[in-house]
Amino acid sequence: MSRFLFFLLLLAVAAFGAHLWLSAESAHPNISARELDPDKVKIVGVTPPVVAARDAEQLRRETQGLAGAACVEFSGLAPADYARAHDAFASMRLGDRLTERRVEDVTRYWVFVPPAADRRGAEAAIAQLKRLGVGDLSIRPDNSISLGVFSSADAAQRFLASLVAKGVRGAQAGPFAKELRGLTMLVREPDTEMVARLAIVQRDFPGSKLRAVSCPADAAKPAQ
């Protein structure tokens, strides 16, 4: 019995000692001893105090300059940044205070006959065009008829004039393909905190700009 009590006492002392050791490790962890490859740990970069102070002052000026604006425009986003910009603005949960404007360039123009009421009407129009000597025709899914696609508006207009000279009536020229060139986000009635957040986000998108603007009539329309 005495041996059993001694053994229990020995276990208790060992457990207490282990507890004290673990407590000391938690209070003063030796992080370097736990690193897998301590020689490979590198400091990526440290912002010098002067630079940090300059950035903070610039942020303060930008925030002051936009404070009280009816709307703030965030423009100059590069095409490669569209998805990242959408994620950044989505995280702000602006709801209908955020609108989006897409800036597009027309890259192709076409000459066409506007959509017919149905497929049969489009086929009848094609038959008439062929009788006038017009070839290279195609019916689009919306029952419009494509007469040609061109790289410039002038080329499309010249071709349209040649069709009119043949007796074609009802054909038109207009944009066919567009390329997204820019994206502008508009925030309506931002408070001081939101202005500061926009100024911080703007630094993550080189070439982008923030400016105070008057709210357009459709500013309440939410971004799609």
Summary of the structure (lengths in Angstrom):
residues: 224
radius of gyration: 34.4
end to end distance: 81.0
largest distance: 121.4
contacts: 542
relative contact order: 0.20
helix: 46%
strand: 24%
